[in-house]
Amino acid sequence: MNSDTITNAQLQNWENFCSHLGDWHGTWNVYNLEGELIRSHQCIRSFHLSSDGNEINHQNYSTYADGTNKLETYGPHKKPHLKSLHFHNSFSWGSQEVNPGSMFFFETGFKHQDTRRSAVARYNENNTLDILIISEHLGGIVDEPSLPTANQFSGWQGTITKMKPDWIVSPAVPTSWIKLEDLNKNYLSLHLKDGVSISIPRYIKSETEFFLAVEWLVKPTLLLRGIRHFNISGFTSFNLEIFQR
């Protein structure tokens, strides 16, 4: 792969990230491993482009149930350097490899019009697992009707597109529908609030192959699924599957 191809792919990744600019008003729900809601708070994630178009400033403004607030600033992200992968309104980022004794995490999400959904999982040093589901809307909090889980529907037709860590995106090809919980029956699979579901290992260790899957039922006719794949050396690809009925 020549340097021009990689640079162009990196620039395209930046442009895709720019489609997420604005103030995303979200509800952040933390769940236990049985899928029960533990706690919740509100957060505005703001992504603003500098006047010269070369930096994106990122801030999180959180409001908690006890009335306290917290402002966190990240970056600025300088064009075109990003830790996150972006294509077809999906995004994913996180740990690139498993290091024994260290925390491992990822976030995978999707955007549809003015709405975003994402899932975060954090494998802690003490072998506990935190699961966070983020539901966001551009400009303000919006109440949306709940939907059944995707496995209650049939007739899905899908495509899969793969993005490598070097930002190179492969052409989309047809893929068959498999229920999320059937991807690996030994994984922790949860169907959570706001149409988001996950399938992830309960524990992870270094030098093993595994995947981290998140899906969002946008509406009864559209399902988005993102999967981070790892081999014995670390992160290998982020796959986006788009299913329609």
WOKA-V696040 format. One record per backbone hydrogen bond with DSSP energy under -0.5 kcal/mol. CO is the residue of the C=O (numbers start at 1). NH is the residue of the N-H. E is the energy in kcal/mol with one decimal. If there is no record, write none. Layout:
<<CO NH E> <CO NH E>>
//
This chain:
<<2 6 -1.8> <3 7 -2.7> <4 8 -2.6> <5 9 -2.1> <6 10 -2.4> <7 11 -2.4> <8 12 -2.2> <9 13 -2.0> <10 14 -1.8> <11 15 -2.4> <12 16 -2.4> <13 17 -1.9> <14 18 -1.9> <15 19 -0.5> <16 19 -1.1> <17 20 -2.3> <18 21 -1.4> <22 24 -0.7> <22 47 -2.5> <23 25 -0.7> <23 139 -2.7> <24 26 -0.6> <24 45 -2.6> <25 137 -1.9> <26 43 -2.3> <27 29 -0.7> <27 135 -2.0> <28 41 -1.7> <29 133 -2.8> <30 38 -3.4> <30 39 -1.1> <31 131 -0.9> <32 35 -1.9> <36 32 -2.2> <39 30 -2.7> <41 28 -3.1> <42 63 -3.0> <43 26 -2.9> <43 45 -0.6> <44 46 -0.7> <44 61 -2.3> <45 24 -3.0> <46 59 -1.9> <47 22 -2.9> <48 57 -3.2> <50 53 -1.5> <54 79 -2.9> <55 50 -2.9> <56 77 -2.8> <57 48 -2.4> <58 74 -3.1> <59 46 -3.2> <60 62 -0.6> <60 72 -2.7> <61 44 -2.3> <62 70 -2.0> <63 42 -2.3> <64 67 -2.1> <68 64 -2.7> <70 62 -2.9> <72 60 -2.7> <74 58 -1.4> <76 78 -0.5> <77 56 -2.4> <78 81 -2.4> <80 82 -0.6> <85 92 -1.8> <87 90 -1.9> <89 111 -2.7> <90 87 -1.4> <91 109 -3.0> <92 85 -3.0> <93 107 -2.5> <96 235 -3.1> <97 99 -0.6> <98 100 -0.5> <99 102 -2.2> <104 123 -3.6> <105 95 -2.6> <106 121 -1.8> <107 93 -2.2> <108 119 -2.5> <109 91 -2.3> <110 117 -2.0> <112 115 -1.7> <114 138 -2.5> <115 112 -3.1> <116 136 -2.7> <117 110 -2.8> <118 134 -2.9> <119 108 -2.0> <120 132 -3.0> <121 106 -1.6> <122 124 -0.8> <122 130 -2.5> <123 104 -2.4> <124 127 -1.7> <128 124 -2.6> <130 122 -2.3> <131 31 -2.5> <132 120 -3.1> <133 29 -2.6> <133 135 -0.5> <134 118 -2.0> <134 136 -0.5> <135 27 -2.2> <136 116 -2.5> <137 25 -2.5> <137 140 -0.8> <142 144 -0.5> <149 152 -1.9> <150 153 -1.9> <157 244 -2.5> <158 175 -2.1> <159 242 -2.2> <160 173 -2.0> <161 240 -3.0> <162 170 -2.9> <163 238 -2.9> <164 167 -2.2> <168 164 -2.3> <173 160 -3.0> <175 158 -1.0> <179 182 -1.6> <180 183 -1.5> <184 187 -1.8> <187 189 -0.7> <188 200 -2.2> <190 192 -0.7> <190 198 -2.3> <192 195 -0.7> <193 196 -1.2> <195 217 -2.4> <196 192 -2.8> <197 215 -2.5> <198 190 -1.9> <199 213 -2.4> <200 188 -3.0> <210 230 -2.4> <212 228 -2.4> <213 199 -2.2> <214 226 -3.1> <215 197 -2.4> <216 218 -1.3> <216 224 -2.4> <219 222 -2.4> <221 245 -1.2> <222 218 -1.1> <222 219 -1.6> <223 243 -2.9> <224 216 -3.0> <225 241 -3.5> <226 214 -2.5> <227 229 -0.5> <227 239 -3.0> <228 212 -2.0> <229 236 -3.0> <229 237 -1.1> <230 210 -1.4> <231 234 -0.7> <234 231 -2.5> <236 165 -0.5> <237 229 -2.8> <238 163 -2.5> <239 227 -2.6> <239 241 -0.5> <240 161 -2.4> <241 225 -2.6> <241 243 -0.5> <242 159 -1.7> <243 223 -2.6> <244 157 -2.6>>
//
